[in-house]
Amino acid sequence: MSPRRAALVAALAGFAVLAIELAAVRLFAPSFGDSAYVWTNVIGVLLVALAGGAWLGGRLAVAGREPRRLRQVLLVAAVIVAVVPFVAPWLGRLLVPEGLALEHAGRVLVLGSLAATLLAFAAPVGLAGAATPLLVAALAHARVDAGRASGLVGAFGTLGSLAGTFLTTHVLVPELGSRATIWIAAACLGLAAWVAAPARGAALVAMLLALVPLAPQGPLRPANAGEELLAEVESAYQFLQVARLPARDAEPAATVLRINEGLDSFHSIKLDGMPWTNRRYYDWFVALPRALDDAAARSGPRVLSLGAAAGTFERLFRARYPAGTTHSVEIDPAVTRLGRAWFSAFDDGEVDAGLDARVFVEIASSSFDLVLVDCYERQVYVPAHVASREFFAAVARRLAAGGLVAINCGGVRFDDPVVSAIAGTLASVFGSAHAFRVPASRNVLIVARLGAAFEPTRLAPLASDPEPLRAVDELLADPRRWRQFGPAEEPLVDDRPLLDALHEDSLAGRSGATALIPIAGSSSATVAEAAAYDAMLHGDHEAALASVGTASAESWYLRFLAGDARWALHDVQGADLEYARALELEPPADEAALLTARRASATTELAAIERARAAGVRNGGLALGTGLLIALLFGLTLRRLGPVAAPA
């Protein structure tokens, strides 16, 4: 084999391997997302496969036969890789149970992506990894100096990998999609096989693989039952789908934007016939300008929306404050294009698409009355660089005197690790921060004010408020629904991005307790019931549970209230225990029927949680079994090959 031919084979194989590595995460994103754990699984599996492939290639090297064996392994790898995009959606449906909730999906998605990567890519990438030692051996047997041979193969393999890295991220996936990118990688492997040892069959396979990207392609993820898929985009950042939801439960039809795995979550919504979102978390931000002192700012606020997605906030504030202005910042230009096309967004306001929120607040010169921070990556993770003390200090520089910053933070409790850390960090810059738990959601609204006190009572509804927002504003104006935070002893800083670990602690803390709330206080049941009921009226579920514990004796009503409080805190298992105990205490018939209905709902949700747990165990077992099977087959192959052949 000539050095030029070896260099071309090395470059083609290097390109293919890196293209597969980067496109694999994007191919699986509709099923498993693209979290750091998914990336780790893909990179880890492919590195192990490459190591095994290098070992295999060394054993396959036999004097004078390397080109033919190189052609064989690369052709097999090419065919397997070409098949993967056809089976990837099936793998996703197999490994991710239907109806999986985002907050219970972590283990399922992490282990599912590991199993899927092992099944789909371990074997072909391992075979591609055999190319390097086979090429070096072929050059050595062609009387090329060993040092020059290994340097040549390593250099051109790295250059091919470099081309695969940049082209995949910046061109191939955004322009052609992950499936076509992987098919191009397969075609490159097929071409490399033909270059290594030209043969009619290899040429035919390479040509057929080159035609695969022209095959008709349906959506990467089909629409959910009853929904209509309007658009699907693989951007440079993420997988995006716009879906049309039918009218149901007295709610009009809606258009939603889902990112990556989606599940039961979406990032933007537009309901037909109204700008509001039917008490979803977006609506709870609209009253905030009322807390400003300046009358002009209250009626026409200057709003900065960081993490604008498809423009839900922009549309709401434009409708509520016609005299105001909205400047939206969104890192992914594809998302803003979808906002204009499907969400009636960004018609009038200024938009910076393709710009990171942190970069904007560092370089902008404009001043705003309200800064909205709704930045997320990988669905539930707040990016660390937009939750640090340094970031909030930059936001403060963009605020007018007495201005507000408001953050959408995932969480269900005020003592949630993420909520506490972000609120305490915000308070370290602004002096104090206030948190409000959005009812019937996984969202907490965190607010701070520059140079002035934040007063929730100023958010009370006005006669001019649109009807759908009056009930929202009434709850927002209740001071007891807010929790004040002081400066954190150890605020989040750029130098120590701890948020990912805090997010994991947050999700783990929602698993629920397995015991009833202890009741061993000194208050009468009647007094404790009144205190717990009052706390529930004001959305203070933790205080309600504390009041239940102050009773000297239990009652069915105390257990009923405890169940509702625990359910609101997403402790479904604990809620079910409380409802069951309340029924044992023989409540009146009507209340017994209500408790029975509550238990039925809890049973349904607990069954879904159990399915998620079982799916995680199954996916872990499948990943382990697949890994062991691949290792066994690899060992048997090496044994069959026998000892390394001596050079001729």
C-alpha positions as CSV (number, residue, x, y, z in Angstrom):
1,M,0.0,0.0,0.0
2,S,1.4,3.4,-1.0
3,P,1.7,6.2,1.7
4,R,-0.8,8.4,-0.3
5,R,-3.4,5.6,-0.2
6,A,-2.9,5.0,3.5
7,A,-3.2,8.7,4.3
8,L,-6.5,8.9,2.4
9,V,-7.9,5.8,4.2
10,A,-6.8,7.2,7.6
11,A,-8.4,10.6,6.9
12,L,-11.7,9.0,5.7
13,A,-11.8,6.7,8.8
14,G,-10.9,9.5,11.2
15,F,-13.6,11.7,9.6
16,A,-16.2,9.0,9.9
17,V,-15.5,8.2,13.6
18,L,-15.8,11.8,14.8
19,A,-18.8,12.4,12.6
20,I,-20.4,9.3,14.2
21,E,-19.5,10.4,17.7
22,L,-21.0,13.9,17.4
23,A,-24.0,12.9,15.3
24,A,-24.8,9.9,17.6
25,V,-25.9,12.2,20.4
26,R,-28.0,14.3,18.1
27,L,-29.6,11.2,16.6
28,F,-30.6,9.9,20.0
29,A,-31.6,13.4,21.4
30,P,-35.3,12.9,20.5
31,S,-35.3,9.9,22.8
32,F,-32.7,10.5,25.5
33,G,-31.8,14.2,25.3
34,D,-28.3,15.5,25.2
35,S,-27.3,15.9,28.8
36,A,-23.7,15.7,29.9
37,Y,-24.4,12.1,31.0
38,V,-25.6,11.2,27.5
39,W,-22.4,12.7,26.0
40,T,-20.3,10.9,28.5
41,N,-22.0,7.6,27.5
42,V,-21.4,8.1,23.8
43,I,-17.8,9.3,24.2
44,G,-17.0,6.6,26.7
45,V,-18.4,3.7,24.6
46,L,-16.7,4.9,21.5
47,L,-13.3,5.3,23.2
48,V,-13.5,1.8,24.6
49,A,-14.6,0.6,21.1
50,L,-11.6,2.3,19.5
51,A,-9.3,0.8,22.0
52,G,-10.6,-2.7,21.4
53,G,-10.5,-2.0,17.6
54,A,-6.9,-1.0,17.8
55,W,-6.1,-4.3,19.6
56,L,-8.1,-6.2,17.1
57,G,-6.4,-4.5,14.2
58,G,-3.0,-5.5,15.6
59,R,-4.0,-9.1,15.7
60,L,-5.5,-9.0,12.2
61,A,-2.3,-7.7,10.7
62,V,-0.7,-10.5,8.7
63,A,2.1,-9.9,6.3
64,G,0.8,-9.0,2.9
65,R,-2.9,-9.4,3.8
66,E,-3.6,-6.1,5.6
67,P,-5.3,-4.2,2.7
68,R,-7.8,-7.0,2.2
69,R,-8.6,-7.3,5.9
70,L,-8.8,-3.6,6.1
71,R,-11.4,-3.6,3.3
72,Q,-13.4,-6.3,5.1
73,V,-13.6,-4.5,8.5
74,L,-14.3,-1.1,7.0
75,L,-17.1,-2.5,4.8
76,V,-18.8,-4.3,7.7
77,A,-18.5,-1.2,9.8
78,A,-20.0,0.9,7.0
79,V,-23.0,-1.3,6.5
80,I,-23.7,-1.4,10.3
81,V,-23.5,2.3,10.6
82,A,-25.8,2.8,7.6
83,V,-28.5,0.7,9.3
84,V,-28.4,2.6,12.6
85,P,-30.5,5.7,11.6
86,F,-33.3,3.3,10.5
87,V,-33.4,1.6,13.9
88,A,-32.7,4.5,16.2
89,P,-36.3,5.6,16.6
90,W,-37.3,2.0,17.4
91,L,-34.5,1.8,20.0
92,G,-35.9,5.0,21.6
93,R,-39.4,3.6,21.8
94,L,-38.0,0.4,23.3
95,L,-35.9,2.1,26.0
96,V,-38.1,5.0,27.0
97,P,-41.6,4.1,28.3
98,E,-44.6,6.0,27.0
99,G,-45.9,8.7,29.3
100,L,-42.6,9.1,31.1
101,A,-42.5,12.3,33.2
102,L,-39.4,14.5,32.9
103,E,-38.7,14.6,36.7
104,H,-38.6,10.8,36.8
105,A,-36.7,10.3,33.6
106,G,-33.1,10.8,34.7
107,R,-32.0,7.2,35.2
108,V,-34.1,5.9,32.3
109,L,-32.5,8.3,29.8
110,V,-28.9,7.9,31.1
111,L,-28.9,4.1,31.1
112,G,-31.1,4.0,27.9
113,S,-28.5,6.1,26.0
114,L,-25.7,3.8,27.3
115,A,-27.6,0.7,26.1
116,A,-28.5,2.3,22.7
117,T,-24.9,3.5,22.1
118,L,-23.5,0.0,22.9
119,L,-26.1,-1.7,20.6
120,A,-25.8,0.7,17.7
121,F,-22.2,2.0,17.6
122,A,-19.8,-0.1,19.7
123,A,-19.2,-2.8,17.0
124,P,-18.8,-0.6,13.9
125,V,-16.6,2.0,15.7
126,G,-14.5,-0.8,17.0
127,L,-14.0,-2.2,13.5
128,A,-13.2,1.3,12.3
129,G,-10.6,1.6,15.1
130,A,-8.8,-1.5,13.6
131,A,-7.8,0.7,10.6
132,T,-4.9,2.4,12.3
133,P,-2.8,-0.7,13.2
134,L,-3.7,-2.3,9.9
135,L,-2.5,0.7,7.9
136,V,0.7,1.0,9.9
137,A,1.4,-2.7,9.3
138,A,0.6,-2.4,5.6
139,L,3.0,0.5,5.2
140,A,5.7,-1.3,7.2
141,H,5.3,-4.4,5.0
142,A,5.6,-2.0,2.0
143,R,9.1,-1.1,3.4
144,V,8.0,2.3,4.8
145,D,9.9,3.1,8.0
146,A,7.8,2.3,11.0
147,G,8.1,5.7,12.6
148,R,7.2,7.4,9.3
149,A,4.2,5.0,8.8
150,S,2.8,5.6,12.3
151,G,3.3,9.3,12.0
152,L,1.6,9.5,8.6
153,V,-1.4,7.4,9.7
154,G,-1.8,9.3,13.0
155,A,-1.5,12.7,11.3
156,F,-4.0,12.2,8.6
157,G,-6.3,10.3,10.9
158,T,-6.3,13.3,13.2
159,L,-6.8,15.7,10.3
160,G,-9.8,13.7,9.2
161,S,-11.2,13.7,12.7
162,L,-10.7,17.5,12.8
163,A,-12.7,17.9,9.6
164,G,-15.4,15.6,11.0
165,T,-15.6,17.6,14.1
166,F,-16.1,21.0,12.5
167,L,-18.2,19.9,9.5
168,T,-20.6,17.8,11.6
169,T,-21.3,20.5,14.2
170,H,-21.4,23.5,11.9
171,V,-22.6,22.2,8.6
172,L,-23.8,18.6,8.3
173,V,-26.2,18.3,11.2
174,P,-27.7,21.8,10.9
175,E,-28.1,21.5,7.1
176,L,-28.7,17.8,6.5
177,G,-29.6,16.3,9.8
178,S,-28.1,13.7,12.1
179,R,-29.3,10.7,10.0
180,A,-27.8,12.0,6.7
181,T,-24.6,12.8,8.6
182,I,-24.3,9.3,9.9
183,W,-25.0,8.0,6.4
184,I,-22.2,10.2,5.0
185,A,-19.9,8.7,7.7
186,A,-21.0,5.2,6.5
187,A,-20.2,6.2,2.9
188,C,-16.8,7.5,3.9
189,L,-16.1,4.1,5.6
190,G,-17.2,2.3,2.4
191,L,-15.0,4.6,0.3
192,A,-12.1,4.0,2.6
193,A,-12.6,0.2,2.2
194,W,-12.4,0.5,-1.6
195,V,-9.3,2.8,-1.4
196,A,-7.6,0.3,0.9
197,A,-8.1,-2.6,-1.5
198,P,-10.0,-1.8,-4.7
199,A,-12.6,-4.4,-5.7
200,R,-15.8,-4.4,-7.6
201,G,-17.9,-5.4,-4.6
202,A,-16.4,-2.7,-2.4
203,A,-17.0,-0.1,-5.1
204,L,-20.7,-1.2,-5.4
205,V,-21.2,-1.1,-1.6
206,A,-19.6,2.4,-1.4
207,M,-21.8,3.7,-4.2
208,L,-25.0,2.2,-2.6
209,L,-24.0,3.8,0.8
210,A,-23.6,7.2,-0.9
211,L,-27.2,6.9,-2.2
212,V,-28.7,6.1,1.2
213,P,-29.0,9.8,2.3
214,L,-31.4,10.3,-0.7
215,A,-33.9,7.8,0.8
216,P,-37.2,9.4,2.0
217,Q,-37.0,10.4,5.7
218,G,-39.9,10.8,8.1
219,P,-39.7,12.6,11.4
220,L,-37.0,11.6,13.9
221,R,-39.8,11.4,16.5
222,P,-43.4,10.9,15.5
223,A,-46.1,13.2,16.9
224,N,-47.8,12.1,20.1
225,A,-51.3,10.6,19.8
226,G,-53.8,13.2,18.8
227,E,-51.2,15.8,18.0
228,E,-50.0,17.2,14.6
229,L,-46.4,17.7,13.9
230,L,-45.9,21.1,12.3
231,A,-42.1,21.4,12.1
232,E,-39.0,19.5,13.0
233,V,-35.5,21.0,13.0
234,E,-32.0,19.8,14.0
235,S,-30.2,23.0,14.7
236,A,-26.6,23.5,15.6
237,Y,-27.6,23.4,19.3
238,Q,-30.5,20.9,19.7
239,F,-33.4,18.9,18.3
240,L,-36.6,21.0,17.9
241,Q,-40.2,20.1,17.2
242,V,-43.3,22.3,16.9
243,A,-46.5,20.4,17.6
244,R,-50.2,21.2,17.4
245,L,-52.2,20.1,20.4
246,P,-56.0,19.6,20.1
247,A,-58.5,21.4,22.3
248,R,-59.2,19.5,25.5
249,D,-60.4,20.0,29.1
250,A,-62.0,23.4,28.3
251,E,-58.6,24.6,26.9
252,P,-58.3,25.8,23.3
253,A,-56.0,24.2,20.8
254,A,-52.4,25.1,21.3
255,T,-49.0,25.2,19.5
256,V,-46.0,24.1,21.5
257,L,-42.2,24.0,21.1
258,R,-40.5,20.9,22.4
259,I,-36.7,20.5,22.7
260,N,-34.8,17.2,22.6
261,E,-36.5,14.4,24.5
262,G,-39.6,16.6,25.2
263,L,-41.5,14.1,27.4
264,D,-44.2,16.0,29.3
265,S,-42.4,19.3,28.9
266,F,-42.3,22.1,26.4
267,H,-40.4,25.5,26.1
268,S,-42.9,27.7,24.4
269,I,-46.7,27.7,24.0
270,K,-49.4,29.7,22.1
271,L,-53.0,29.1,22.9
272,D,-55.5,29.9,20.2
273,G,-57.5,33.1,20.7
274,M,-55.5,34.5,23.6
275,P,-52.0,35.7,24.4
276,W,-52.1,34.2,27.9
277,T,-51.1,30.6,28.8
278,N,-53.8,29.4,31.1
279,R,-51.9,29.9,34.4
280,R,-48.7,28.2,33.2
281,Y,-45.6,29.7,34.7
282,Y,-45.3,32.4,32.0
283,D,-48.4,34.2,33.2
284,W,-47.0,34.7,36.7
285,F,-44.3,37.0,35.4
286,V,-46.6,39.5,33.7
287,A,-47.6,41.4,36.8
288,L,-44.1,42.1,37.9
289,P,-43.7,45.7,36.4
290,R,-46.4,46.7,38.9
291,A,-43.8,46.5,41.6
292,L,-41.8,49.3,40.0
293,D,-41.9,52.9,41.4
294,D,-41.9,54.9,38.1
295,A,-45.4,55.2,36.7
296,A,-44.1,55.3,33.1
297,A,-42.1,52.0,33.7
298,R,-45.2,50.4,35.2
299,S,-47.4,51.1,32.2
300,G,-44.6,50.8,29.5
301,P,-41.8,48.7,31.0
302,R,-38.5,48.1,29.1
303,V,-38.2,44.3,29.3
304,L,-35.2,42.1,28.6
305,S,-36.0,38.5,27.9
306,L,-33.0,36.2,28.2
307,G,-33.6,32.7,26.9
308,A,-36.5,33.9,24.8
309,A,-37.1,30.5,23.0
310,A,-40.1,31.0,20.6
311,G,-41.2,34.2,22.2
312,T,-43.9,33.4,24.7
313,F,-42.8,36.1,27.2
314,E,-42.4,38.6,24.3
315,R,-46.0,37.9,23.2
316,L,-47.4,38.2,26.7
317,F,-45.7,41.4,27.6
318,R,-46.5,43.0,24.3
319,A,-50.2,42.2,24.9
320,R,-50.3,43.3,28.5
321,Y,-48.1,46.5,28.0
322,P,-48.7,47.9,24.5
323,A,-46.6,51.0,25.4
324,G,-43.7,48.9,26.6
325,T,-40.7,47.4,24.7
326,T,-39.2,43.9,24.8
327,H,-35.7,42.9,23.8
328,S,-35.3,39.2,23.4
329,V,-32.1,37.2,23.4
330,E,-32.0,33.6,22.3
331,I,-28.8,31.6,21.7
332,D,-30.3,29.3,19.0
333,P,-31.4,31.2,15.8
334,A,-33.5,28.2,14.7
335,V,-35.7,28.7,17.7
336,T,-36.4,32.4,16.9
337,R,-37.2,31.4,13.3
338,L,-39.8,28.9,14.6
339,G,-41.2,31.6,16.9
340,R,-41.8,33.9,14.0
341,A,-43.3,31.1,11.8
342,W,-45.6,29.4,14.3
343,F,-45.9,31.5,17.5
344,S,-46.7,35.0,16.3
345,A,-43.6,36.2,18.1
346,F,-40.9,38.9,17.6
347,D,-43.1,40.9,15.2
348,D,-42.2,44.2,16.9
349,G,-39.6,43.7,19.6
350,E,-35.9,43.6,19.1
351,V,-34.3,40.2,18.9
352,D,-30.7,39.1,19.3
353,A,-30.6,35.5,17.9
354,G,-27.4,33.5,18.1
355,L,-26.1,35.3,21.2
356,D,-25.6,33.9,24.6
357,A,-27.5,35.6,27.5
358,R,-24.3,36.1,29.5
359,V,-22.5,37.7,26.6
360,F,-25.4,40.0,26.0
361,V,-25.5,41.4,29.5
362,E,-21.8,41.8,29.6
363,I,-21.6,43.8,26.4
364,A,-25.0,45.6,26.2
365,S,-25.3,49.3,27.0
366,S,-29.1,49.5,27.2
367,S,-31.0,49.9,30.5
368,F,-34.1,47.8,31.4
369,D,-36.8,47.9,34.0
370,L,-37.3,44.2,34.1
371,V,-34.9,41.4,33.2
372,L,-36.4,37.9,32.7
373,V,-34.0,35.0,33.0
374,D,-35.5,31.8,31.5
375,C,-32.3,30.1,30.3
376,Y,-32.2,26.3,30.2
377,E,-30.0,23.7,28.7
378,R,-30.8,20.0,28.5
379,Q,-34.4,20.6,29.6
380,V,-34.2,21.0,33.4
381,Y,-30.7,22.4,33.9
382,V,-30.0,26.1,34.5
383,P,-26.7,26.9,32.8
384,A,-24.1,27.6,35.5
385,H,-22.8,30.8,33.8
386,V,-26.2,32.4,34.0
387,A,-26.7,31.6,37.7
388,S,-23.5,32.9,39.2
389,R,-22.7,36.0,41.3
390,E,-20.8,37.4,38.4
391,F,-23.7,37.0,36.1
392,F,-26.2,38.7,38.5
393,A,-23.8,41.5,39.0
394,A,-23.8,42.1,35.2
395,V,-27.6,42.0,35.2
396,A,-27.6,44.6,37.9
397,R,-25.6,46.9,35.7
398,R,-28.3,46.5,33.0
399,L,-31.1,47.5,35.3
400,A,-32.6,50.9,35.8
401,A,-32.8,52.2,39.4
402,G,-35.4,50.2,41.3
403,G,-35.5,47.6,38.4
404,L,-36.3,43.9,38.8
405,V,-34.7,40.7,37.8
406,A,-37.0,37.6,37.7
407,I,-35.8,34.0,37.2
408,N,-37.7,30.9,36.2
409,C,-36.1,28.2,38.3
410,G,-37.1,24.5,38.3
411,G,-38.1,23.2,41.8
412,V,-41.1,22.3,44.0
413,R,-39.8,23.3,47.4
414,F,-38.3,26.5,48.8
415,D,-35.5,24.4,50.4
416,D,-34.8,22.7,47.0
417,P,-31.0,22.8,46.5
418,V,-31.2,24.6,43.2
419,V,-33.8,27.1,44.4
420,S,-31.8,27.9,47.6
421,A,-28.5,28.2,45.8
422,I,-29.8,30.5,43.0
423,A,-31.9,32.7,45.4
424,G,-29.1,33.0,47.8
425,T,-26.6,33.9,45.0
426,L,-29.1,36.5,43.7
427,A,-29.4,37.9,47.2
428,S,-25.7,38.2,47.5
429,V,-25.8,40.8,44.7
430,F,-29.2,42.5,45.4
431,G,-29.3,42.2,49.2
432,S,-32.3,39.9,49.3
433,A,-34.4,37.8,47.0
434,H,-38.0,36.5,47.1
435,A,-39.2,33.1,45.7
436,F,-42.8,32.2,44.7
437,R,-43.8,28.7,44.0
438,V,-46.0,28.6,40.9
439,P,-49.1,26.4,41.7
440,A,-49.5,23.0,39.9
441,S,-46.0,23.2,38.3
442,R,-42.4,22.4,38.7
443,N,-41.4,26.1,38.6
444,V,-40.3,28.7,41.2
445,L,-40.3,32.4,40.4
446,I,-37.3,34.1,42.0
447,V,-37.3,38.0,42.1
448,A,-34.9,40.6,43.3
449,R,-35.0,44.4,43.1
450,L,-32.1,46.8,42.6
451,G,-31.7,49.3,45.4
452,A,-35.3,48.9,46.8
453,A,-37.5,46.5,48.6
454,F,-39.7,44.1,46.6
455,E,-43.3,44.3,47.9
456,P,-45.5,41.5,46.6
457,T,-48.7,43.3,47.7
458,R,-48.1,45.8,44.9
459,L,-48.9,43.0,42.4
460,A,-52.6,42.9,43.4
461,P,-55.1,42.7,40.5
462,L,-56.5,45.8,39.0
463,A,-59.8,46.3,37.4
464,S,-58.1,46.8,34.1
465,D,-56.4,43.4,34.2
466,P,-57.5,40.8,31.7
467,E,-59.9,38.3,33.3
468,P,-57.5,35.3,33.0
469,L,-54.8,37.1,34.9
470,R,-56.8,38.4,37.9
471,A,-56.7,35.1,39.8
472,V,-53.0,34.8,39.1
473,D,-52.3,38.4,40.4
474,E,-54.4,37.8,43.5
475,L,-52.2,34.8,44.5
476,L,-49.0,36.7,43.6
477,A,-50.0,39.6,45.9
478,D,-50.3,37.2,48.9
479,P,-47.1,37.8,51.0
480,R,-47.4,34.4,52.6
481,R,-46.9,32.7,49.3
482,W,-43.4,34.3,49.0
483,R,-40.2,33.1,50.8
484,Q,-37.5,35.7,51.4
485,F,-33.8,34.7,51.0
486,G,-30.8,36.5,52.3
487,P,-27.3,36.3,50.8
488,A,-25.8,32.8,50.6
489,E,-22.8,32.0,52.7
490,E,-21.2,30.4,49.6
491,P,-22.8,31.9,46.5
492,L,-22.5,30.3,43.1
493,V,-19.5,31.6,41.3
494,D,-18.0,31.2,37.8
495,D,-14.9,29.5,39.2
496,R,-17.0,26.6,40.8
497,P,-19.9,25.7,38.6
498,L,-21.8,23.4,41.0
499,L,-25.3,23.6,39.5
500,D,-25.2,20.2,37.8
501,A,-24.6,18.4,41.1
502,L,-27.3,20.5,42.8
503,H,-29.7,19.6,40.0
504,E,-29.1,15.9,40.7
505,D,-29.6,16.5,44.4
506,S,-32.9,18.3,43.6
507,L,-34.2,15.4,41.4
508,A,-33.1,12.8,44.0
509,G,-34.9,14.7,46.7
510,R,-38.3,14.3,45.0
511,S,-38.4,10.6,45.4
512,G,-40.8,10.8,48.3
513,A,-40.9,9.5,51.9
514,T,-42.2,6.2,53.0
515,A,-43.8,7.1,56.3
516,L,-46.7,9.2,57.6
517,I,-46.2,12.7,59.0
518,P,-45.6,12.1,62.8
519,I,-48.4,13.5,64.9
520,A,-47.2,13.9,68.5
521,G,-47.7,17.6,69.4
522,S,-49.7,19.3,72.1
523,S,-52.4,21.1,70.1
524,S,-55.9,19.8,69.7
525,A,-56.8,18.3,66.4
526,T,-59.2,21.2,65.7
527,V,-56.6,23.8,66.2
528,A,-54.0,21.9,64.1
529,E,-56.6,21.5,61.3
530,A,-57.4,25.2,61.3
531,A,-53.7,26.1,61.1
532,A,-52.9,23.5,58.4
533,Y,-55.9,24.6,56.3
534,D,-54.9,28.3,56.6
535,A,-51.4,27.4,55.5
536,M,-52.8,25.5,52.5
537,L,-54.9,28.5,51.5
538,H,-51.7,30.5,51.3
539,G,-49.7,27.9,49.4
540,D,-47.4,27.2,52.3
541,H,-47.3,23.4,52.1
542,E,-44.3,23.0,54.4
543,A,-46.1,25.1,57.1
544,A,-49.2,22.9,56.6
545,L,-47.2,19.8,57.3
546,A,-45.6,21.4,60.3
547,S,-49.1,22.3,61.6
548,V,-50.3,18.7,61.1
549,G,-47.4,17.5,63.3
550,T,-48.5,19.9,66.2
551,A,-51.7,17.9,66.8
552,S,-51.9,15.7,69.9
553,A,-54.1,13.2,68.1
554,E,-54.7,12.4,64.4
555,S,-57.9,12.9,62.5
556,W,-59.0,12.0,59.0
557,Y,-59.0,15.7,58.1
558,L,-55.4,16.2,59.3
559,R,-54.4,13.2,57.1
560,F,-56.4,14.6,54.2
561,L,-54.6,18.0,54.5
562,A,-51.2,16.3,54.9
563,G,-51.9,14.3,51.7
564,D,-52.8,17.4,49.7
565,A,-49.7,19.2,51.0
566,R,-47.4,16.3,50.2
567,W,-48.9,15.9,46.7
568,A,-48.3,19.6,46.1
569,L,-44.7,19.0,47.0
570,H,-44.5,16.1,44.4
571,D,-44.3,13.5,47.2
572,V,-46.9,11.3,45.6
573,Q,-46.0,8.2,47.6
574,G,-46.3,10.1,50.9
575,A,-49.6,11.6,49.8
576,D,-51.0,8.2,49.1
577,L,-50.0,7.0,52.6
578,E,-51.8,10.0,54.1
579,Y,-55.0,9.4,52.0
580,A,-55.0,5.7,52.9
581,R,-54.7,6.5,56.6
582,A,-57.4,9.2,56.4
583,L,-59.8,6.5,54.9
584,E,-59.0,4.2,57.8
585,L,-60.1,6.9,60.2
586,E,-63.7,6.7,58.7
587,P,-64.4,10.1,57.2
588,P,-67.9,11.1,56.2
589,A,-69.2,9.6,53.0
590,D,-68.6,12.6,50.7
591,E,-65.1,13.1,51.9
592,A,-64.4,9.3,51.7
593,A,-65.4,9.4,48.0
594,L,-63.0,12.4,47.5
595,L,-60.2,10.6,49.3
596,T,-60.8,7.5,47.2
597,A,-60.6,9.6,44.0
598,R,-57.4,11.1,45.3
599,R,-55.9,7.7,45.9
600,A,-57.0,6.5,42.5
601,S,-55.1,9.5,40.9
602,A,-52.1,8.8,43.2
603,T,-52.1,5.1,42.2
604,T,-52.0,6.1,38.5
605,E,-49.0,8.4,39.1
606,L,-47.2,5.9,41.3
607,A,-47.7,3.3,38.6
608,A,-46.0,5.7,36.2
609,I,-43.2,6.3,38.6
610,E,-42.7,2.5,39.1
611,R,-42.6,2.0,35.3
612,A,-39.9,4.6,35.1
613,R,-38.0,2.8,37.9
614,A,-38.4,-0.5,36.2
615,A,-37.3,0.9,32.9
616,G,-34.2,2.3,34.5
617,V,-33.3,-1.1,35.9
618,R,-34.1,-2.8,32.6
619,N,-32.0,-0.3,30.6
620,G,-29.1,-0.8,33.0
621,G,-29.4,-4.5,32.7
622,L,-29.5,-4.3,28.9
623,A,-26.4,-2.0,28.9
624,L,-24.5,-4.4,31.1
625,G,-25.6,-7.4,29.1
626,T,-24.7,-5.8,25.8
627,G,-21.3,-4.8,27.1
628,L,-20.6,-8.3,28.3
629,L,-21.7,-9.8,25.0
630,I,-19.5,-7.5,23.0
631,A,-16.6,-8.3,25.3
632,L,-17.2,-12.0,24.9
633,L,-17.4,-11.8,21.1
634,F,-14.3,-9.7,21.0
635,G,-12.4,-12.3,23.2
636,L,-13.6,-15.2,21.0
637,T,-12.5,-13.4,17.9
638,L,-9.0,-12.7,19.3
639,R,-8.8,-16.4,20.4
640,R,-9.8,-17.6,16.9
641,L,-7.1,-15.4,15.4
642,G,-4.5,-17.0,17.5
643,P,-1.1,-15.4,18.3
644,V,0.2,-12.4,16.4
645,A,1.9,-13.5,13.2
646,A,5.6,-13.1,12.9
647,P,6.7,-10.8,10.1
648,A,7.7,-12.5,6.9
